Amino acid sequence: MDRWTQDELNNTDNLLFAVSILNERRNKLNPYSPLATKLAAAAREIEEIRGAKLRFLSAISRQETGGEEKR
């Protein structure tokens, strides 16, 4: 398991942290094993959720600063 500094833990959002932990576990397995496949799928799904969250927050930020007209 990789070691995390207190600064890294404080500056890493929970979704990115979860992806990192899943990938750490997956990297120690046979890449074709069912568990490795499941871990990779879960990490991809969390990354998609994180991307959607970031896009949503970016859109809200643009609306609040007047960067995009409200519809």
SETITOR-55468 format. One record per atom (N, C-alpha, C, O, CB): x, y, z; residue in three letters; chain. Coordinates in steps of 0.02 Angstrom, whole numbers, padded with zeros to 5 digits, always signed. Glycine has a CB too. Layout:
SETITOR-55468
+--------+--------+--------+------+-----+
!      X !      Y !      Z ! type ! mol !
+--------+--------+--------+------+-----+
!      X !      Y !      Z !  ALA !   A !
...
+--------+--------+--------+------+-----+
end
This chain:
SETITOR-55468
+--------+--------+--------+------+-----+
!      X !      Y !      Z ! type ! mol !
+--------+--------+--------+------+-----+
! +00043 ! -00059 ! +00000 !  MET !   A !
! +00000 ! +00000 ! +00000 !  MET !   A !
! +00045 ! +00062 ! +00000 !  MET !   A !
! +00095 ! +00065 ! +00036 !  MET !   A !
! -00048 ! +00000 ! +00061 !  MET !   A !
! +00026 ! +00109 ! -00040 !  ASP !   A !
! +00063 ! +00172 ! -00042 !  ASP !   A !
! +00051 ! +00211 ! +00022 !  ASP !   A !
! -00003 ! +00206 ! +00053 !  ASP !   A !
! +00044 ! +00214 ! -00104 !  ASP !   A !
! +00101 ! +00250 ! +00042 !  ARG !   A !
! +00093 ! +00292 ! +00100 !  ARG !   A !
! +00068 ! +00361 ! +00077 !  ARG !   A !
! +00090 ! +00386 ! +00025 !  ARG !   A !
! +00160 ! +00299 ! +00141 !  ARG !   A !
! +00023 ! +00389 ! +00116 !  TRP !   A !
! -00005 ! +00454 ! +00101 !  TRP !   A !
! +00019 ! +00503 ! +00155 !  TRP !   A !
! +00016 ! +00487 ! +00215 !  TRP !   A !
! -00083 ! +00452 ! +00097 !  TRP !   A !
! +00042 ! +00561 ! +00134 !  THR !   A !
! +00059 ! +00613 ! +00183 !  THR !   A !
! -00005 ! +00647 ! +00205 !  THR !   A !
! -00057 ! +00642 ! +00172 !  THR !   A !
! +00110 ! +00665 ! +00153 !  THR !   A !
! -00001 ! +00680 ! +00261 !  GLN !   A !
! -00059 ! +00717 ! +00286 !  GLN !   A !
! -00081 ! +00770 ! +00236 !  GLN !   A !
! -00141 ! +00781 ! +00227 !  GLN !   A !
! -00044 ! +00749 ! +00355 !  GLN !   A !
! -00033 ! +00802 ! +00204 !  ASP !   A !
! -00048 ! +00853 ! +00154 !  ASP !   A !
! -00085 ! +00823 ! +00094 !  ASP !   A !
! -00133 ! +00852 ! +00070 !  ASP !   A !
! +00016 ! +00889 ! +00131 !  ASP !   A !
! -00062 ! +00765 ! +00071 !  GLU !   A !
! -00096 ! +00732 ! +00015 !  GLU !   A !
! -00167 ! +00713 ! +00033 !  GLU !   A !
! -00213 ! +00722 ! -00006 !  GLU !   A !
! -00057 ! +00669 ! -00007 !  GLU !   A !
! -00176 ! +00687 ! +00093 !  LEU !   A !
! -00243 ! +00668 ! +00115 !  LEU !   A !
! -00289 ! +00729 ! +00120 !  LEU !   A !
! -00347 ! +00726 ! +00101 !  LEU !   A !
! -00240 ! +00633 ! +00183 !  LEU !   A !
! -00263 ! +00784 ! +00145 !  ASN !   A !
! -00303 ! +00845 ! +00151 !  ASN !   A !
! -00321 ! +00876 ! +00084 !  ASN !   A !
! -00373 ! +00908 ! +00078 !  ASN !   A !
! -00266 ! +00896 ! +00193 !  ASN !   A !
! -00279 ! +00866 ! +00034 !  ASN !   A !
! -00288 ! +00898 ! -00031 !  ASN !   A !
! -00315 ! +00851 ! -00085 !  ASN !   A !
! -00316 ! +00869 ! -00144 !  ASN !   A !
! -00224 ! +00927 ! -00054 !  ASN !   A !
! -00338 ! +00792 ! -00066 !  THR !   A !
! -00366 ! +00744 ! -00114 !  THR !   A !
! -00439 ! +00735 ! -00099 !  THR !   A !
! -00458 ! +00718 ! -00043 !  THR !   A !
! -00328 ! +00675 ! -00111 !  THR !   A !
! -00482 ! +00747 ! -00149 !  ASP !   A !
! -00553 ! +00738 ! -00137 !  ASP !   A !
! -00569 ! +00664 ! -00128 !  ASP !   A !
! -00531 ! +00621 ! -00149 !  ASP !   A !
! -00596 ! +00768 ! -00195 !  ASP !   A !
! -00625 ! +00650 ! -00097 !  ASN !   A !
! -00643 ! +00581 ! -00079 !  ASN !   A !
! -00650 ! +00535 ! -00139 !  ASN !   A !
! -00633 ! +00476 ! -00135 !  ASN !   A !
! -00706 ! +00581 ! -00039 !  ASN !   A !
! -00676 ! +00560 ! -00194 !  LEU !   A !
! -00684 ! +00518 ! -00253 !  LEU !   A !
! -00617 ! +00499 ! -00283 !  LEU !   A !
! -00607 ! +00441 ! -00302 !  LEU !   A !
! -00727 ! +00554 ! -00305 !  LEU !   A !
! -00572 ! +00547 ! -00288 !  LEU !   A !
! -00505 ! +00532 ! -00313 !  LEU !   A !
! -00468 ! +00485 ! -00266 !  LEU !   A !
! -00431 ! +00441 ! -00288 !  LEU !   A !
! -00465 ! +00597 ! -00323 !  LEU !   A !
! -00478 ! +00493 ! -00201 !  PHE !   A !
! -00448 ! +00449 ! -00152 !  PHE !   A !
! -00473 ! +00378 ! -00161 !  PHE !   A !
! -00434 ! +00330 ! -00160 !  PHE !   A !
! -00463 ! +00474 ! -00080 !  PHE !   A !
! -00538 ! +00370 ! -00172 !  ALA !   A !
! -00567 ! +00303 ! -00181 !  ALA !   A !
! -00538 ! +00270 ! -00244 !  ALA !   A !
! -00522 ! +00211 ! -00243 !  ALA !   A !
! -00644 ! +00308 ! -00187 !  ALA !   A !
! -00532 ! +00308 ! -00298 !  VAL !   A !
! -00503 ! +00281 ! -00360 !  VAL !   A !
! -00431 ! +00258 ! -00347 !  VAL !   A !
! -00411 ! +00205 ! -00371 !  VAL !   A !
! -00506 ! +00333 ! -00416 !  VAL !   A !
! -00393 ! +00298 ! -00311 !  SER !   A !
! -00324 ! +00281 ! -00297 !  SER !   A !
! -00318 ! +00216 ! -00257 !  SER !   A !
! -00276 ! +00174 ! -00272 !  SER !   A !
! -00290 ! +00338 ! -00258 !  SER !   A !
! -00360 ! +00209 ! -00207 !  ILE !   A !
! -00359 ! +00149 ! -00165 !  ILE !   A !
! -00379 ! +00088 ! -00207 !  ILE !   A !
! -00347 ! +00035 ! -00202 !  ILE !   A !
! -00407 ! +00156 ! -00105 !  ILE !   A !
! -00431 ! +00094 ! -00248 !  LEU !   A !
! -00451 ! +00038 ! -00291 !  LEU !   A !
! -00395 ! +00019 ! -00339 !  LEU !   A !
! -00382 ! -00041 ! -00350 !  LEU !   A !
! -00514 ! +00057 ! -00331 !  LEU !   A !
! -00361 ! +00068 ! -00368 !  ASN !   A !
! -00307 ! +00054 ! -00415 !  ASN !   A !
! -00246 ! +00023 ! -00380 !  ASN !   A !
! -00213 ! -00020 ! -00408 !  ASN !   A !
! -00286 ! +00117 ! -00452 !  ASN !   A !
! -00232 ! +00045 ! -00319 !  GLU !   A !
! -00177 ! +00015 ! -00281 !  GLU !   A !
! -00190 ! -00059 ! -00271 !  GLU !   A !
! -00146 ! -00101 ! -00280 !  GLU !   A !
! -00168 ! +00050 ! -00212 !  GLU !   A !
! -00251 ! -00075 ! -00253 !  ARG !   A !
! -00269 ! -00146 ! -00241 !  ARG !   A !
! -00267 ! -00185 ! -00307 !  ARG !   A !
! -00241 ! -00241 ! -00309 !  ARG !   A !
! -00339 ! -00151 ! -00210 !  ARG !   A !
! -00293 ! -00155 ! -00360 !  ARG !   A !
! -00295 ! -00189 ! -00425 !  ARG !   A !
! -00226 ! -00204 ! -00452 !  ARG !   A !
! -00214 ! -00256 ! -00483 !  ARG !   A !
! -00334 ! -00148 ! -00475 !  ARG !   A !
! -00178 ! -00157 ! -00441 !  ASN !   A !
! -00111 ! -00164 ! -00468 !  ASN !   A !
! -00074 ! -00224 ! -00440 !  ASN !   A !
! -00025 ! -00247 ! -00469 !  ASN !   A !
! -00071 ! -00101 ! -00455 !  ASN !   A !
! -00096 ! -00250 ! -00383 !  LYS !   A !
! -00062 ! -00307 ! -00352 !  LYS !   A !
! -00092 ! -00374 ! -00375 !  LYS !   A !
! -00070 ! -00427 ! -00353 !  LYS !   A !
! -00066 ! -00302 ! -00277 !  LYS !   A !
! -00142 ! -00372 ! -00418 !  LEU !   A !
! -00176 ! -00432 ! -00440 !  LEU !   A !
! -00160 ! -00449 ! -00512 !  LEU !   A !
! -00133 ! -00408 ! -00550 !  LEU !   A !
! -00251 ! -00424 ! -00432 !  LEU !   A !
! -00176 ! -00510 ! -00531 !  ASN !   A !
! -00173 ! -00530 ! -00601 !  ASN !   A !
! -00225 ! -00486 ! -00637 !  ASN !   A !
! -00283 ! -00486 ! -00618 !  ASN !   A !
! -00188 ! -00607 ! -00611 !  ASN !   A !
! -00205 ! -00449 ! -00689 !  PRO !   A !
! -00252 ! -00403 ! -00721 !  PRO !   A !
! -00313 ! -00436 ! -00752 !  PRO !   A !
! -00362 ! -00402 ! -00767 !  PRO !   A !
! -00216 ! -00365 ! -00774 !  PRO !   A !
! -00311 ! -00502 ! -00762 !  TYR !   A !
! -00367 ! -00537 ! -00793 !  TYR !   A !
! -00412 ! -00571 ! -00741 !  TYR !   A !
! -00461 ! -00604 ! -00760 !  TYR !   A !
! -00342 ! -00588 ! -00842 !  TYR !   A !
! -00396 ! -00565 ! -00678 !  SER !   A !
! -00436 ! -00597 ! -00627 !  SER !   A !
! -00503 ! -00561 ! -00620 !  SER !   A !
! -00508 ! -00502 ! -00635 !  SER !   A !
! -00399 ! -00599 ! -00559 !  SER !   A !
! -00555 ! -00596 ! -00598 !  PRO !   A !
! -00620 ! -00564 ! -00590 !  PRO !   A !
! -00618 ! -00505 ! -00542 !  PRO !   A !
! -00652 ! -00454 ! -00554 !  PRO !   A !
! -00670 ! -00615 ! -00565 !  PRO !   A !
! -00580 ! -00510 ! -00488 !  LEU !   A !
! -00576 ! -00454 ! -00440 !  LEU !   A !
! -00542 ! -00394 ! -00471 !  LEU !   A !
! -00565 ! -00337 ! -00462 !  LEU !   A !
! -00539 ! -00476 ! -00376 !  LEU !   A !
! -00488 ! -00404 ! -00509 !  ALA !   A !
! -00454 ! -00348 ! -00542 !  ALA !   A !
! -00500 ! -00314 ! -00592 !  ALA !   A !
! -00501 ! -00253 ! -00598 !  ALA !   A !
! -00390 ! -00373 ! -00577 !  ALA !   A !
! -00538 ! -00354 ! -00628 !  THR !   A !
! -00586 ! -00327 ! -00677 !  THR !   A !
! -00639 ! -00286 ! -00642 !  THR !   A !
! -00657 ! -00232 ! -00666 !  THR !   A !
! -00618 ! -00384 ! -00717 !  THR !   A !
! -00665 ! -00310 ! -00587 !  LYS !   A !
! -00716 ! -00274 ! -00549 !  LYS !   A !
! -00688 ! -00210 ! -00520 !  LYS !   A !
! -00721 ! -00158 ! -00522 !  LYS !   A !
! -00745 ! -00319 ! -00493 !  LYS !   A !
! -00627 ! -00212 ! -00492 !  LEU !   A !
! -00596 ! -00152 ! -00464 !  LEU !   A !
! -00586 ! -00099 ! -00518 !  LEU !   A !
! -00597 ! -00040 ! -00506 !  LEU !   A !
! -00529 ! -00170 ! -00431 !  LEU !   A !
! -00564 ! -00121 ! -00577 !  ALA !   A !
! -00553 ! -00073 ! -00632 !  ALA !   A !
! -00619 ! -00041 ! -00653 !  ALA !   A !
! -00622 ! +00019 ! -00666 !  ALA !   A !
! -00520 ! -00109 ! -00692 !  ALA !   A !
! -00672 ! -00081 ! -00657 !  ALA !   A !
! -00737 ! -00054 ! -00677 !  ALA !   A !
! -00762 ! -00005 ! -00624 !  ALA !   A !
! -00790 ! +00047 ! -00642 !  ALA !   A !
! -00788 ! -00111 ! -00686 !  ALA !   A !
! -00753 ! -00021 ! -00561 !  ALA !   A !
! -00775 ! +00024 ! -00508 !  ALA !   A !
! -00736 ! +00089 ! -00510 !  ALA !   A !
! -00765 ! +00143 ! -00501 !  ALA !   A !
! -00767 ! -00010 ! -00439 !  ALA !   A !
! -00671 ! +00085 ! -00521 !  ALA !   A !
! -00630 ! +00146 ! -00525 !  ALA !   A !
! -00651 ! +00190 ! -00583 !  ALA !   A !
! -00655 ! +00251 ! -00576 !  ALA !   A !
! -00555 ! +00127 ! -00532 !  ALA !   A !
! -00665 ! +00159 ! -00641 !  ARG !   A !
! -00689 ! +00198 ! -00699 !  ARG !   A !
! -00755 ! +00232 ! -00685 !  ARG !   A !
! -00765 ! +00289 ! -00704 !  ARG !   A !
! -00695 ! +00152 ! -00761 !  ARG !   A !
! -00800 ! +00196 ! -00652 !  GLU !   A !
! -00865 ! +00225 ! -00636 !  GLU !   A !
! -00858 ! +00284 ! -00588 !  GLU !   A !
! -00891 ! +00335 ! -00597 !  GLU !   A !
! -00912 ! +00172 ! -00605 !  GLU !   A !
! -00816 ! +00278 ! -00539 !  ILE !   A !
! -00805 ! +00333 ! -00492 !  ILE !   A !
! -00772 ! +00392 ! -00528 !  ILE !   A !
! -00789 ! +00450 ! -00514 !  ILE !   A !
! -00760 ! +00310 ! -00433 !  ILE !   A !
! -00726 ! +00378 ! -00575 !  GLU !   A !
! -00695 ! +00433 ! -00613 !  GLU !   A !
! -00747 ! +00469 ! -00655 !  GLU !   A !
! -00745 ! +00530 ! -00662 !  GLU !   A !
! -00640 ! +00405 ! -00659 !  GLU !   A !
! -00795 ! +00432 ! -00684 !  GLU !   A !
! -00849 ! +00464 ! -00722 !  GLU !   A !
! -00893 ! +00507 ! -00677 !  GLU !   A !
! -00912 ! +00563 ! -00696 !  GLU !   A !
! -00892 ! +00411 ! -00756 !  GLU !   A !
! -00908 ! +00483 ! -00618 !  ILE !   A !
! -00947 ! +00521 ! -00569 !  ILE !   A !
! -00910 ! +00584 ! -00549 !  ILE !   A !
! -00939 ! +00638 ! -00545 !  ILE !   A !
! -00964 ! +00479 ! -00507 !  ILE !   A !
! -00844 ! +00577 ! -00537 !  ARG !   A !
! -00803 ! +00635 ! -00519 !  ARG !   A !
! -00802 ! +00687 ! -00575 !  ARG !   A !
! -00806 ! +00747 ! -00562 !  ARG !   A !
! -00731 ! +00614 ! -00501 !  ARG !   A !
! -00796 ! +00664 ! -00637 !  GLY !   A !
! -00797 ! +00709 ! -00695 !  GLY !   A !
! -00863 ! +00747 ! -00700 !  GLY !   A !
! -00864 ! +00807 ! -00713 !  GLY !   A !
! -00784 ! +00671 ! -00759 !  GLY !   A !
! -00918 ! +00711 ! -00690 !  ALA !   A !
! -00984 ! +00743 ! -00692 !  ALA !   A !
! -00990 ! +00794 ! -00636 !  ALA !   A !
! -01018 ! +00848 ! -00646 !  ALA !   A !
! -01040 ! +00691 ! -00687 !  ALA !   A !
! -00965 ! +00778 ! -00577 !  LYS !   A !
! -00968 ! +00824 ! -00520 !  LYS !   A !
! -00927 ! +00887 ! -00536 !  LYS !   A !
! -00951 ! +00943 ! -00524 !  LYS !   A !
! -00940 ! +00790 ! -00456 !  LYS !   A !
! -00867 ! +00879 ! -00564 !  LEU !   A !
! -00826 ! +00937 ! -00580 !  LEU !   A !
! -00858 ! +00980 ! -00634 !  LEU !   A !
! -00854 ! +01042 ! -00630 !  LEU !   A !
! -00756 ! +00914 ! -00603 !  LEU !   A !
! -00889 ! +00948 ! -00685 !  ARG !   A !
! -00923 ! +00987 ! -00737 !  ARG !   A !
! -00981 ! +01025 ! -00707 !  ARG !   A !
! -00993 ! +01083 ! -00725 !  ARG !   A !
! -00947 ! +00941 ! -00794 !  ARG !   A !
! -01019 ! +00994 ! -00663 !  PHE !   A !
! -01075 ! +01026 ! -00630 !  PHE !   A !
! -01052 ! +01086 ! -00589 !  PHE !   A !
! -01082 ! +01140 ! -00593 !  PHE !   A !
! -01112 ! +00976 ! -00586 !  PHE !   A !
! -01000 ! +01077 ! -00549 !  LEU !   A !
! -00975 ! +01132 ! -00508 !  LEU !   A !
! -00947 ! +01188 ! -00551 !  LEU !   A !
! -00953 ! +01247 ! -00533 !  LEU !   A !
! -00921 ! +01107 ! -00460 !  LEU !   A !
! -00916 ! +01171 ! -00607 !  SER !   A !
! -00890 ! +01221 ! -00652 !  SER !   A !
! -00947 ! +01262 ! -00683 !  SER !   A !
! -00942 ! +01323 ! -00689 !  SER !   A !
! -00848 ! +01188 ! -00708 !  SER !   A !
! -01001 ! +01228 ! -00701 !  ALA !   A !
! -01059 ! +01263 ! -00730 !  ALA !   A !
! -01090 ! +01310 ! -00679 !  ALA !   A !
! -01109 ! +01366 ! -00696 !  ALA !   A !
! -01111 ! +01213 ! -00755 !  ALA !   A !
! -01096 ! +01288 ! -00618 !  ILE !   A !
! -01123 ! +01331 ! -00565 !  ILE !   A !
! -01079 ! +01392 ! -00555 !  ILE !   A !
! -01103 ! +01448 ! -00547 !  ILE !   A !
! -01131 ! +01291 ! -00499 !  ILE !   A !
! -01014 ! +01380 ! -00554 !  SER !   A !
! -00967 ! +01435 ! -00544 !  SER !   A !
! -00972 ! +01486 ! -00600 !  SER !   A !
! -00970 ! +01546 ! -00588 !  SER !   A !
! -00895 ! +01407 ! -00540 !  SER !   A !
! -00979 ! +01462 ! -00662 !  ARG !   A !
! -00985 ! +01509 ! -00719 !  ARG !   A !
! -01049 ! +01549 ! -00713 !  ARG !   A !
! -01049 ! +01609 ! -00729 !  ARG !   A !
! -00985 ! +01470 ! -00786 !  ARG !   A !
! -01103 ! +01518 ! -00691 !  GLN !   A !
! -01167 ! +01554 ! -00683 !  GLN !   A !
! -01162 ! +01607 ! -00629 !  GLN !   A !
! -01188 ! +01662 ! -00636 !  GLN !   A !
! -01223 ! +01505 ! -00668 !  GLN !   A !
! -01128 ! +01590 ! -00574 !  GLU !   A !
! -01123 ! +01638 ! -00518 !  GLU !   A !
! -01079 ! +01697 ! -00536 !  GLU !   A !
! -01089 ! +01752 ! -00509 !  GLU !   A !
! -01095 ! +01603 ! -00457 !  GLU !   A !
! -01030 ! +01687 ! -00580 !  THR !   A !
! -00985 ! +01742 ! -00598 !  THR !   A !
! -01008 ! +01778 ! -00661 !  THR !   A !
! -00976 ! +01825 ! -00684 !  THR !   A !
! -00916 ! +01716 ! -00608 !  THR !   A !
! -01064 ! +01756 ! -00689 !  GLY !   A !
! -01090 ! +01789 ! -00749 !  GLY !   A !
! -01057 ! +01767 ! -00813 !  GLY !   A !
! -01065 ! +01799 ! -00865 !  GLY !   A !
! -01083 ! +01863 ! -00743 !  GLY !   A !
! -01019 ! +01713 ! -00810 !  GLY !   A !
! -00985 ! +01688 ! -00869 !  GLY !   A !
! -01031 ! +01654 ! -00919 !  GLY !   A !
! -01012 ! +01645 ! -00977 !  GLY !   A !
! -00931 ! +01640 ! -00849 !  GLY !   A !
! -01089 ! +01635 ! -00897 !  GLU !   A !
! -01137 ! +01602 ! -00941 !  GLU !   A !
! -01206 ! +01626 ! -00922 !  GLU !   A !
! -01223 ! +01631 ! -00863 !  GLU !   A !
! -01131 ! +01523 ! -00936 !  GLU !   A !
! -01246 ! +01640 ! -00973 !  GLU !   A !
! -01315 ! +01664 ! -00959 !  GLU !   A !
! -01357 ! +01608 ! -00930 !  GLU !   A !
! -01352 ! +01551 ! -00952 !  GLU !   A !
! -01348 ! +01691 ! -01023 !  GLU !   A !
! -01398 ! +01626 ! -00881 !  LYS !   A !
! -01444 ! +01577 ! -00853 !  LYS !   A !
! -01501 ! +01566 ! -00902 !  LYS !   A !
! -01523 ! +01613 ! -00934 !  LYS !   A !
! -01472 ! +01599 ! -00784 !  LYS !   A !
! -01524 ! +01504 ! -00907 !  ARG !   A !
! -01577 ! +01487 ! -00954 !  ARG !   A !
! -01642 ! +01482 ! -00918 !  ARG !   A !
! -01693 ! +01469 ! -00950 !  ARG !   A !
! -01563 ! +01423 ! -00990 !  ARG !   A !
+--------+--------+--------+------+-----+
end
